[in-house]
Amino acid sequence: MVRSASALLLLAVVARAMPAGAHALDPVLFQLTERTDGLVDVTWKAPNARVPGLQLVPVFPPECRRVERDGSAASGGDGSLENVLQVQQSETDEQDASISHWAIQCDGGLVGRTIGIDGLESTDALVRIELRSGSVDRRVLGADRARVTVEGEPTRFDVLTDYVRLGVEHIGGGIDHLLFVFGLLLLARSRRALLAMITAFTIGHSMTLALAALQVVSVAQAPIEVVIAVTIWILAVELSRNAGESGTRLRRKPWAMSFTFGLLHGLGFAGALRAAGLPANDVPLALLSFNVGIEIGQLGFVAVVLAAMGALSAALEGLPPWVRALPAFGMGTAATYWILARGAALL
């Protein structure tokens, strides 16, 4: 009964997230590519679905000035970058994001200078800086760190903290992944069974995440999103069934289901990692850190739900029996919506 009530709270959150259709992390992508003579190409990719009132503005070193794409000075003004988004040289729209391109002039290069983004109170941004030397500096900016100093090579500590944070943010924004984990909580008949399922799910998604990130396997992201929604639907159907005394095959070996579906969810996790990229000199550390971040977020979610179940146990004793069916019904409804929305996007 408590599980049913706790599920209603989670499904209310899911209902608010459903119009977005997809689970994926949707940060801003801020990319700078150094060319010759101090010229820097800038790419700004912002998701079309944004928090109302959110205004994100790139921040450049004061020594830099905007220029035309051919390197000549931009017409008008004193070269200030305050309104750089108003002089974009080109802009294209994808299905879920708008991409803008322009150029700036930074004599002496970017190394040692500070860049950032204003307005990151409720979202994160991926920063990718390609230097003339060939090295790539990747960072994750957020409300607690809106500025970063460009380094020739990021330190191992920077890689560790940035990719752990990216993993936590990804699973935190992955409503469909969390809904699947919640389904495992409802399916588990004991703490031991829950531990086995969570462990199997972790092993499964860790394997395919690594394979996809290292480009050993390559699968288009859009079909995977549909399949992930199908895994939630299957779990919802199982929760709605009367398993009987012996239980269904899935209930007798739930860890096998968790492992198999974890393989599919790992391919979904890889989408965010591909967007961020992996530092050439620290691929194993970045991959491990990202996966650790996912596990931190996942285990934190499990801990919060279990605590809620315990806290509500006494207060919800009088709920009617039909409430028990609502979690599975809500999960199935959300999964069906995602299947249809993501399937339509493929067409």
Rosetta blueprint (number, residue, H / E / L):
1 M L
2 V H
3 R H
4 S H
5 A H
6 S H
7 A H
8 L H
9 L H
10 L H
11 L H
12 A H
13 V H
14 V H
15 A H
16 R H
17 A H
18 M H
19 P H
20 A H
21 G L
22 A L
23 H L
24 A L
25 L L
26 D L
27 P L
28 V E
29 L E
30 F E
31 Q E
32 L E
33 T E
34 E E
35 R L
36 T H
37 D H
38 G H
39 L E
40 V E
41 D E
42 V E
43 T E
44 W E
45 K E
46 A E
47 P E
48 N L
49 A L
50 R L
51 V L
52 P L
53 G L
54 L L
55 Q L
56 L L
57 V E
58 P E
59 V E
60 F L
61 P L
62 P L
63 E L
64 C L
65 R E
66 R E
67 V E
68 E L
69 R L
70 D L
71 G L
72 S L
73 A E
74 A L
75 S L
76 G L
77 G L
78 D L
79 G L
80 S L
81 L L
82 E L
83 N L
84 V H
85 L H
86 Q H
87 V H
88 Q L
89 Q L
90 S E
91 E E
92 T E
93 D E
94 E L
95 Q L
96 D L
97 A E
98 S E
99 I E
100 S E
101 H E
102 W E
103 A E
104 I E
105 Q E
106 C L
107 D L
108 G L
109 G L
110 L L
111 V L
112 G L
113 R L
114 T E
115 I E
116 G E
117 I E
118 D E
119 G L
120 L L
121 E L
122 S L
123 T L
124 D L
125 A E
126 L E
127 V E
128 R E
129 I E
130 E E
131 L L
132 R L
133 S L
134 G L
135 S L
136 V E
137 D E
138 R E
139 R E
140 V E
141 L E
142 G E
143 A L
144 D L
145 R E
146 A L
147 R E
148 V E
149 T E
150 V L
151 E L
152 G L
153 E L
154 P L
155 T L
156 R H
157 F H
158 D H
159 V H
160 L H
161 T H
162 D H
163 Y H
164 V H
165 R H
166 L H
167 G H
168 V H
169 E H
170 H H
171 I H
172 G H
173 G H
174 G L
175 I H
176 D H
177 H H
178 L H
179 L H
180 F H
181 V H
182 F H
183 G H
184 L H
185 L H
186 L H
187 L H
188 A L
189 R L
190 S L
191 R H
192 R H
193 A H
194 L H
195 L H
196 A H
197 M H
198 I H
199 T H
200 A H
201 F H
202 T H
203 I H
204 G H
205 H H
206 S H
207 M H
208 T H
209 L H
210 A H
211 L H
212 A H
213 A H
214 L L
215 Q L
216 V L
217 V L
218 S L
219 V L
220 A L
221 Q H
222 A H
223 P H
224 I H
225 E H
226 V H
227 V H
228 I H
229 A H
230 V H
231 T H
232 I H
233 W H
234 I H
235 L H
236 A H
237 V H
238 E H
239 L H
240 S H
241 R L
242 N L
243 A L
244 G L
245 E L
246 S L
247 G L
248 T L
249 R H
250 L H
251 R H
252 R H
253 K L
254 P H
255 W H
256 A H
257 M H
258 S H
259 F H
260 T H
261 F H
262 G H
263 L H
264 L H
265 H H
266 G H
267 L H
268 G H
269 F H
270 A H
271 G H
272 A H
273 L H
274 R H
275 A H
276 A H
277 G L
278 L L
279 P L
280 A L
281 N L
282 D L
283 V H
284 P H
285 L H
286 A H
287 L H
288 L H
289 S H
290 F H
291 N H
292 V H
293 G H
294 I H
295 E H
296 I H
297 G H
298 Q H
299 L H
300 G H
301 F H
302 V H
303 A H
304 V H
305 V H
306 L H
307 A H
308 A H
309 M H
310 G H
311 A H
312 L H
313 S L
314 A L
315 A L
316 L L
317 E L
318 G L
319 L L
320 P L
321 P H
322 W H
323 V H
324 R H
325 A H
326 L H
327 P H
328 A H
329 F H
330 G H
331 M H
332 G H
333 T H
334 A H
335 A H
336 T H
337 Y H
338 W H
339 I H
340 L H
341 A H
342 R H
343 G H
344 A H
345 A H
346 L H
347 L L
